[in-house]
Amino acid sequence: MKKVLFATVAAALLAVSLPADQKIAQRKENQQDRIAQGVKSGQLTAGETARLETREARVNKEIRRDRAANGGKLTGAEKAQVNHQQNKMSRSIYKDKHNSAVQ
């Protein structure tokens, strides 16, 4: 439990100190790590994993498309939208890892 709390606090401090584009990338990496850990521990089924990965790929594609349209940068509105999508993904990962379905 202490490790989880420490990791959460460390991630929060890191997120506060990073520019917005790096926060997006760091959060994406953290969520991928959470999915991988869920697969390894058996908390995520193959179907849950596939659905999460598909949603993550869709968000990544949207980010690439938005950056291409704006000279490599995201607008403030696009950053807010990505943050909202990442929040939803995070909740989905949590719910899938903590439901009764196991592999």
C-alpha positions in Angstrom: 0.0 0.0 0.0 2.8 2.4 0.8 4.4 1.7 -2.6 1.1 2.6 -4.4 0.8 5.8 -2.3 4.4 6.8 -3.0 4.0 6.1 -6.7 0.8 8.1 -6.9 2.4 11.1 -5.1 5.5 10.9 -7.3 3.4 10.8 -10.4 1.3 13.8 -9.2 4.4 15.8 -8.5 5.9 14.9 -11.9 2.6 15.9 -13.6 2.6 19.3 -12.0 6.2 20.1 -13.1 5.8 19.0 -16.7 4.6 21.1 -19.7 1.2 20.1 -21.1 2.6 18.0 -24.0 4.9 16.1 -21.7 2.0 15.5 -19.3 0.0 13.9 -22.0 2.9 11.7 -23.0 3.7 10.7 -19.4 0.1 10.0 -18.6 -0.2 7.9 -21.8 2.8 5.9 -20.7 1.4 5.5 -17.1 -1.9 4.2 -18.4 -0.1 1.7 -20.7 1.9 0.5 -17.7 -1.3 0.1 -15.7 -2.9 -2.0 -18.6 0.3 -4.1 -18.9 0.3 -4.7 -15.1 -3.4 -5.7 -15.3 -2.7 -8.2 -18.0 0.3 -9.6 -16.1 -1.7 -10.0 -12.9 -4.7 -11.5 -14.6 -7.0 -8.6 -13.5 -7.8 -7.7 -17.1 -9.3 -10.2 -19.5 -8.3 -10.4 -23.2 -11.5 -8.6 -24.2 -11.0 -5.8 -21.7 -7.4 -5.4 -22.8 -8.4 -5.2 -26.4 -11.1 -2.7 -25.8 -8.8 -0.5 -23.7 -6.0 -0.7 -26.3 -8.4 0.2 -29.1 -9.7 3.3 -27.2 -6.1 4.3 -26.4 -5.1 4.0 -30.1 -8.1 6.1 -31.0 -7.0 8.9 -28.7 -3.4 8.7 -29.9 -4.6 9.0 -33.5 -6.7 12.0 -32.7 -3.7 13.7 -31.0 -1.5 13.0 -34.0 -4.2 14.4 -36.3 -4.7 17.5 -34.2 -1.0 18.2 -34.0 -0.6 17.8 -37.8 -3.4 20.3 -38.3 -1.7 22.9 -36.0 1.9 22.8 -36.9 2.9 20.1 -34.3 1.2 21.7 -31.3 -2.1 21.2 -29.6 -4.4 24.1 -28.9 -5.7 24.7 -25.3 -9.1 23.3 -26.2 -7.5 20.2 -27.7 -5.3 19.7 -24.6 -8.4 20.0 -22.4 -10.2 17.4 -24.6 -7.2 15.0 -24.4 -7.2 15.4 -20.7 -10.9 14.6 -20.5 -10.4 11.5 -22.7 -7.4 10.4 -20.6 -9.5 10.8 -17.4 -12.2 8.6 -18.9 -9.5 6.0 -19.9 -8.1 6.0 -16.4 -11.5 5.4 -14.9 -12.1 2.5 -17.4 -8.8 0.9 -16.6 -9.6 1.1 -12.9 -13.1 -0.3 -13.3 -11.9 -3.1 -15.6 -9.1 -4.1 -13.2 -11.4 -4.1 -10.2 -14.4 -5.9 -11.6 -15.0 -9.6 -10.9 -13.8 -10.8 -14.3 -10.3 -12.4 -14.2 -8.2 -14.2 -16.8 
